[in-house]
Structure formats: C-alpha cells, structure tokens
Amino acid sequence: MENTLSKPKPKPSRAGRKNKPLAQPPNNIRAIRTSRGLTLKELANGAGCTSQQIYYAETQGIRVSVKVFRAIAQYFDVPLDDIFNTSKKI
C-alpha cells in the first residue's frame, strides 16, 4: 500500500531577507533629527545608543526598546508623545 500523505512543504528561509522601510514613517525621529541638522551617528552618541538602533527606530519603529525611544526624546528635550505623534508638525 502506498503512502498517500504528502510531506509538509519546507518553510522558506528568512536568511538574507531585509525588512523594508515603511512608506510613512512610524514616528517623528527623522524629522526632528534633520530639522536640527544632526546625523544618525550624532544622535546615537547623544542618546547613548547605536546608529543602527536610530535607523530602525526612524524607519520601522520595531526592534527598538522603549528605553531607546525615551533616550532619544530626552536628548531632543521633547515629550515622548511628540516622538510618536506623526500628525504634529515639527
């Protein structure tokens, strides 16, 4: 008798896959940073985090802890709410 059950298909590998930035920024970090003439590195140094964390915070809003967002808001001297309120003009 032949086995009629099919084998499960293997899941595609996630290796090499990059998360694409969102069409609309998830927060105001880049707008505030560029309006103050800061580079990613300068903001990272001032906020005590890495430039990669700043990049992810600006473009995806994921993979970044609340601690980093608080440090960024403190460095900018703005309330944390101003970071996430994208309807507010900077």
Backbone as CSV, one residue per row, in Angstrom:
resi,resn,N_x,N_y,N_z,CA_x,CA_y,CA_z,C_x,C_y,C_z
1,MET,0.839,-1.177,0.000,0.000,0.000,0.000,0.889,1.247,0.000
2,GLU,0.566,2.192,-0.813,1.355,3.411,-0.979,0.897,4.484,0.004
3,ASN,1.838,5.257,0.553,1.512,6.325,1.489,0.941,7.504,0.703
4,THR,-0.288,7.861,0.995,-0.941,8.946,0.258,-0.762,10.295,0.931
5,LEU,-0.186,10.296,2.113,0.042,11.577,2.794,1.253,12.270,2.181
6,SER,1.094,13.541,1.904,2.227,14.282,1.334,3.062,14.874,2.468
7,LYS,4.311,15.052,2.173,5.214,15.650,3.146,4.928,17.140,3.237
8,PRO,5.055,17.710,4.435,4.852,19.160,4.538,5.934,19.905,3.762
9,LYS,5.535,20.992,3.158,6.486,21.801,2.405,7.418,22.525,3.382
10,PRO,8.691,22.602,3.052,9.608,23.327,3.941,9.301,24.823,3.904
11,LYS,9.496,25.461,5.049,9.273,26.906,5.132,10.407,27.623,4.419
12,PRO,10.087,28.713,3.734,11.159,29.462,3.062,12.116,30.057,4.085
13,SER,13.360,30.114,3.727,14.387,30.649,4.613,14.225,32.157,4.748
14,ARG,14.457,32.645,5.957,14.401,34.086,6.190,15.785,34.714,6.043
15,ALA,16.772,33.883,5.828,18.146,34.382,5.714,18.250,35.338,4.536
16,GLY,18.908,36.444,4.773,19.121,37.411,3.698,17.932,38.322,3.431
17,ARG,16.821,38.079,4.114,15.642,38.927,3.924,15.802,40.196,4.725
18,LYS,15.489,41.297,4.134,15.564,42.577,4.822,14.153,43.117,5.017
19,ASN,13.936,43.748,6.163,12.679,44.441,6.374,12.730,45.744,5.600
20,LYS,11.725,45.973,4.786,11.688,47.202,4.005,11.132,48.331,4.860
21,PRO,11.689,49.529,4.735,11.151,50.663,5.485,9.700,50.917,5.106
22,LEU,8.947,51.435,6.062,7.547,51.751,5.822,7.429,52.959,4.907
23,ALA,6.318,53.033,4.171,6.094,54.161,3.271,5.964,55.456,4.065
24,GLN,5.267,55.397,5.178,5.123,56.568,6.042,5.896,56.295,7.330
25,PRO,6.723,57.228,7.759,7.498,56.990,8.971,6.592,56.715,10.164
26,PRO,6.994,55.784,11.037,6.169,55.449,12.185,6.285,56.463,13.326
27,ASN,7.172,57.435,13.173,7.383,58.421,14.232,8.068,59.659,13.646
28,ASN,8.373,60.611,14.520,8.963,61.889,14.091,10.471,61.996,14.289
29,ILE,11.124,60.903,14.581,12.550,60.984,14.925,13.373,61.589,13.793
30,ARG,13.191,61.087,12.576,13.986,61.619,11.451,13.673,63.092,11.204
31,ALA,12.409,63.459,11.289,12.031,64.859,11.056,12.681,65.778,12.086
32,ILE,12.669,65.373,13.340,13.295,66.190,14.385,14.811,66.220,14.192
33,ARG,15.390,65.056,13.919,16.848,64.966,13.753,17.333,65.849,12.601
34,THR,16.680,65.739,11.449,17.132,66.524,10.292,16.850,68.014,10.472
35,SER,15.765,68.358,11.164,15.477,69.782,11.392,16.532,70.424,12.297
36,ARG,17.217,69.591,13.082,18.279,70.092,13.964,19.665,69.884,13.374
37,GLY,19.715,69.381,12.148,20.987,69.215,11.453,21.875,68.121,12.021
38,LEU,21.267,67.088,12.610,22.040,66.002,13.214,22.142,64.804,12.279
39,THR,23.256,64.118,12.354,23.405,62.851,11.632,22.920,61.723,12.532
40,LEU,22.766,60.534,11.939,22.398,59.359,12.731,23.420,59.139,13.841
41,LYS,24.685,59.231,13.500,25.770,58.992,14.457,25.743,60.008,15.597
42,GLU,25.515,61.270,15.265,25.467,62.305,16.305,24.313,62.065,17.278
43,LEU,23.150,61.728,16.736,22.005,61.434,17.605,22.277,60.199,18.447
44,ALA,22.834,59.167,17.837,23.144,57.941,18.575,24.106,58.220,19.724
45,ASN,25.156,58.977,19.452,26.120,59.317,20.504,25.460,60.122,21.617
46,GLY,24.624,61.080,21.244,23.955,61.925,22.235,22.935,61.169,23.071
47,ALA,22.264,60.202,22.449,21.224,59.439,23.151,21.782,58.191,23.826
48,GLY,23.049,57.881,23.573,23.673,56.726,24.200,23.228,55.394,23.629
49,CYS,23.038,55.355,22.317,22.671,54.093,21.658,23.436,53.990,20.346
50,THR,23.116,53.005,19.535,23.837,52.814,18.274,23.100,53.477,17.115
51,SER,23.843,53.758,16.055,23.216,54.345,14.872,22.248,53.359,14.228
52,GLN,22.497,52.051,14.383,21.567,51.043,13.865,20.240,51.118,14.597
53,GLN,20.266,51.334,15.908,19.025,51.474,16.667,18.256,52.711,16.222
54,ILE,18.959,53.792,15.971,18.303,55.010,15.489,17.668,54.753,14.124
55,TYR,18.417,54.098,13.235,17.892,53.788,11.902,16.608,52.961,11.999
56,TYR,16.643,51.887,12.788,15.445,51.054,12.934,14.297,51.836,13.558
57,ALA,14.600,52.680,14.518,13.553,53.485,15.150,12.922,54.440,14.136
58,GLU,13.753,55.046,13.297,13.244,56.000,12.304,12.437,55.328,11.196
59,THR,12.896,54.196,10.733,12.297,53.609,9.531,11.252,52.548,9.792
60,GLN,11.369,51.835,10.897,10.473,50.713,11.109,9.731,50.769,12.431
61,GLY,10.302,51.446,13.406,9.655,51.532,14.703,9.600,50.200,15.436
62,ILE,10.386,49.241,14.973,10.417,47.931,15.623,11.842,47.608,16.024
63,ARG,11.980,46.560,16.792,13.290,46.100,17.242,14.013,47.119,18.103
64,VAL,13.297,48.070,18.616,13.901,49.095,19.437,13.126,49.149,20.752
65,SER,13.854,49.158,21.839,13.192,49.174,23.138,12.663,50.568,23.469
66,VAL,11.739,50.598,24.381,11.183,51.866,24.851,12.277,52.715,25.483
67,LYS,13.246,52.053,26.077,14.378,52.756,26.685,15.092,53.634,25.659
68,VAL,15.262,53.125,24.452,15.928,53.897,23.384,15.058,55.086,22.976
69,PHE,13.749,54.854,22.818,12.859,55.966,22.461,12.877,57.046,23.545
70,ARG,12.923,56.636,24.803,12.995,57.612,25.904,14.297,58.404,25.847
71,ALA,15.399,57.715,25.561,16.696,58.392,25.476,16.700,59.407,24.334
72,ILE,16.095,59.047,23.226,16.011,59.960,22.073,15.176,61.183,22.440
73,ALA,14.021,60.960,23.055,13.153,62.075,23.461,13.869,62.979,24.462
74,GLN,14.593,62.380,25.387,15.332,63.171,26.375,16.433,63.988,25.694
75,TYR,17.130,63.386,24.746,18.183,64.108,24.022,17.588,65.288,23.242
76,PHE,16.435,65.072,22.618,15.768,66.147,21.873,15.089,67.154,22.803
77,ASP,14.944,66.801,24.086,14.249,67.625,25.067,12.788,67.856,24.645
78,VAL,12.144,66.747,24.249,10.720,66.782,23.895,10.013,65.651,24.645
79,PRO,8.701,65.788,24.871,7.971,64.680,25.488,7.981,63.464,24.563
80,LEU,7.950,62.284,25.153,7.932,61.048,24.371,6.762,61.043,23.390
81,ASP,5.658,61.651,23.775,4.480,61.717,22.909,4.777,62.447,21.600
82,ASP,5.647,63.451,21.631,5.993,64.191,20.410,6.747,63.312,19.411
83,ILE,7.437,62.294,19.907,8.158,61.377,19.024,7.168,60.572,18.179
84,PHE,6.052,60.167,18.795,5.123,59.270,18.109,3.916,59.960,17.476
85,ASN,3.686,61.210,17.773,2.544,61.923,17.219,2.913,62.458,15.837
86,THR,2.683,61.621,14.806,3.099,61.997,13.446,2.193,63.033,12.809
87,SER,1.055,63.328,13.427,0.169,64.361,12.870,0.613,65.755,13.309
88,LYS,1.522,65.815,14.279,2.013,67.082,14.780,3.145,67.591,13.898
89,LYS,3.074,68.869,13.546,4.135,69.489,12.740,5.370,69.733,13.591
90,ILE,6.524,69.426,13.028,7.793,69.614,13.735,8.429,70.903,13.267
